[in-house]
Amino acid sequence: MTIRAQVAGIGHYLPERIVPNAEFEKTLETSDEWIRTRSGIERRHFAAPEETTSILATHAARAALKDAGLEPSDLDALIVATSTPDLTFPSAATMVQARLGMTGGFAFDVQAVCAGFVYALTTANALIISGQVRRVMVIGAETFSRIMDWTDRSTCVLFGDGAGALILEAGEGTGDSTDRGILSTDLHSDGQFRDLLYVDGGVSTNSIGHLRMEGKEIFRHAVEKLASTATAALDKAGLTAEDVDWVVPHQANIRIITGTAKKLGLPMEQVIVTVQDHGNTSAASIPMALSVGKHAGKITRGDLVVTEAIGGGLAWGAVVLRW
């Protein structure tokens, strides 16, 4: 018998306020066509002033618990992937834990920017297969609207807010690639590229800062690294791209998404795309896309799913799982 971390439930939450591309035309030298052509984004959601990252995460957590038919007390651990926590400390995860009324287990944050959910899934998988826990909720949640420079048209039109949550639980498998659950993971980082995507402020610099990005350079790295990590993760599971039912990528830019799919030799019909509706929601983008795909009836039990993401650090990685 092999222990596998299997999906028990999933859900997501988007703030009520929808911001179409046209809204940026009022304050920036840009247009709906310019934004769509370069990113594929048509609209995004922004959190209300009183909505913090932990509040968005809690809404998504409740949706995932409902989908799984579970209670907060059924969870052994809770991990939140975010780069925009409510406070320096305590962690957003402990705040979600409190809001849910979860008094047992433990909670902590993971920070790997847009690759955060992949890193958090990998961490949750390790906790489950090592026998330390039985059931873990993994949340990606962000309020990137709080770190935008609204005068920089190259970045502020790309990002949005939201949260997605996925519950993993220990299940039995045979140890081969037909098992349900996480079959393999692949993580990387290279700090020499930190200046390509970063926030120019932080606690130890006594400033909040704004997001800064070298878009062309990020694109150059993204397609190659995403295709490479997805292939490596499939290799570890003894699988190939031909075995894949769905790719659920980080939703940063439609050109990156299509370029990666092409490099993997997969048609766009097998890619879950939500970037047009959500924009880039960093660590929240993959769990939200998984939730949208599942609740739309696309991702079904037994499907082989590959998730991959790249973000500031640079940090990137992939997870192969059978739904």
ChimeraX attribute file (.defattr): number of C-alpha atoms within 10 A of each C-alpha:
attribute: neighborCount
match mode: 1-to-1
recipient: residues
	/A:1	8
	/A:2	12
	/A:3	21
	/A:4	25
	/A:5	29
	/A:6	24
	/A:7	23
	/A:8	22
	/A:9	22
	/A:10	29
	/A:11	28
	/A:12	29
	/A:13	24
	/A:14	21
	/A:15	18
	/A:16	10
	/A:17	12
	/A:18	15
	/A:19	17
	/A:20	16
	/A:21	20
	/A:22	14
	/A:23	14
	/A:24	18
	/A:25	12
	/A:26	9
	/A:27	10
	/A:28	14
	/A:29	11
	/A:30	17
	/A:31	15
	/A:32	17
	/A:33	14
	/A:34	13
	/A:35	20
	/A:36	17
	/A:37	13
	/A:38	13
	/A:39	21
	/A:40	23
	/A:41	28
	/A:42	21
	/A:43	23
	/A:44	25
	/A:45	22
	/A:46	21
	/A:47	23
	/A:48	12
	/A:49	7
	/A:50	7
	/A:51	13
	/A:52	20
	/A:53	28
	/A:54	28
	/A:55	21
	/A:56	25
	/A:57	32
	/A:58	26
	/A:59	22
	/A:60	28
	/A:61	31
	/A:62	20
	/A:63	21
	/A:64	26
	/A:65	22
	/A:66	14
	/A:67	16
	/A:68	17
	/A:69	11
	/A:70	15
	/A:71	13
	/A:72	18
	/A:73	13
	/A:74	15
	/A:75	23
	/A:76	20
	/A:77	25
	/A:78	26
	/A:79	27
	/A:80	34
	/A:81	33
	/A:82	33
	/A:83	22
	/A:84	22
	/A:85	22
	/A:86	18
	/A:87	12
	/A:88	10
	/A:89	9
	/A:90	12
	/A:91	20
	/A:92	29
	/A:93	27
	/A:94	21
	/A:95	22
	/A:96	25
	/A:97	25
	/A:98	13
	/A:99	14
	/A:100	16
	/A:101	12
	/A:102	20
	/A:103	13
	/A:104	13
	/A:105	15
	/A:106	15
	/A:107	22
	/A:108	18
	/A:109	21
	/A:110	22
	/A:111	17
	/A:112	23
	/A:113	28
	/A:114	32
	/A:115	33
	/A:116	32
	/A:117	37
	/A:118	29
	/A:119	27
	/A:120	26
	/A:121	27
	/A:122	21
	/A:123	16
	/A:124	25
	/A:125	27
	/A:126	15
	/A:127	18
	/A:128	22
	/A:129	18
	/A:130	12
	/A:131	11
	/A:132	11
	/A:133	18
	/A:134	20
	/A:135	25
	/A:136	29
	/A:137	27
	/A:138	31
	/A:139	38
	/A:140	38
	/A:141	37
	/A:142	34
	/A:143	30
	/A:144	24
	/A:145	21
	/A:146	18
	/A:147	18
	/A:148	21
	/A:149	16
	/A:150	15
	/A:151	11
	/A:152	14
	/A:153	16
	/A:154	16
	/A:155	17
	/A:156	20
	/A:157	28
	/A:158	27
	/A:159	25
	/A:160	30
	/A:161	29
	/A:162	33
	/A:163	34
	/A:164	35
	/A:165	34
	/A:166	28
	/A:167	27
	/A:168	26
	/A:169	23
	/A:170	22
	/A:171	20
	/A:172	14
	/A:173	17
	/A:174	12
	/A:175	13
	/A:176	11
	/A:177	20
	/A:178	15
	/A:179	21
	/A:180	23
	/A:181	27
	/A:182	26
	/A:183	25
	/A:184	20
	/A:185	26
	/A:186	21
	/A:187	20
	/A:188	15
	/A:189	17
	/A:190	11
	/A:191	10
	/A:192	9
	/A:193	16
	/A:194	16
	/A:195	15
	/A:196	18
	/A:197	19
	/A:198	19
	/A:199	17
	/A:200	14
	/A:201	14
	/A:202	12
	/A:203	9
	/A:204	7
	/A:205	9
	/A:206	8
	/A:207	10
	/A:208	14
	/A:209	17
	/A:210	21
	/A:211	19
	/A:212	19
	/A:213	17
	/A:214	13
	/A:215	12
	/A:216	10
	/A:217	12
	/A:218	18
	/A:219	16
	/A:220	11
	/A:221	15
	/A:222	22
	/A:223	21
	/A:224	14
	/A:225	20
	/A:226	27
	/A:227	22
	/A:228	19
	/A:229	23
	/A:230	27
	/A:231	21
	/A:232	22
	/A:233	25
	/A:234	25
	/A:235	14
	/A:236	15
	/A:237	18
	/A:238	13
	/A:239	17
	/A:240	15
	/A:241	17
	/A:242	9
	/A:243	12
	/A:244	18
	/A:245	19
	/A:246	23
	/A:247	27
	/A:248	25
	/A:249	28
	/A:250	32
	/A:251	31
	/A:252	28
	/A:253	21
	/A:254	20
	/A:255	15
	/A:256	22
	/A:257	25
	/A:258	17
	/A:259	19
	/A:260	24
	/A:261	22
	/A:262	14
	/A:263	14
	/A:264	19
	/A:265	12
	/A:266	18
	/A:267	12
	/A:268	16
	/A:269	11
	/A:270	15
	/A:271	19
	/A:272	22
	/A:273	26
	/A:274	24
	/A:275	27
	/A:276	18
	/A:277	17
	/A:278	28
	/A:279	26
	/A:280	27
	/A:281	29
	/A:282	34
	/A:283	36
	/A:284	34
	/A:285	35
	/A:286	30
	/A:287	29
	/A:288	31
	/A:289	24
	/A:290	28
	/A:291	24
	/A:292	20
	/A:293	19
	/A:294	18
	/A:295	14
	/A:296	10
	/A:297	9
	/A:298	15
	/A:299	20
	/A:300	15
	/A:301	11
	/A:302	14
	/A:303	17
	/A:304	24
	/A:305	23
	/A:306	25
	/A:307	25
	/A:308	30
	/A:309	32
	/A:310	31
	/A:311	24
	/A:312	24
	/A:313	21
	/A:314	24
	/A:315	22
	/A:316	26
	/A:317	28
	/A:318	31
	/A:319	26
	/A:320	28
	/A:321	28
	/A:322	22
	/A:323	18
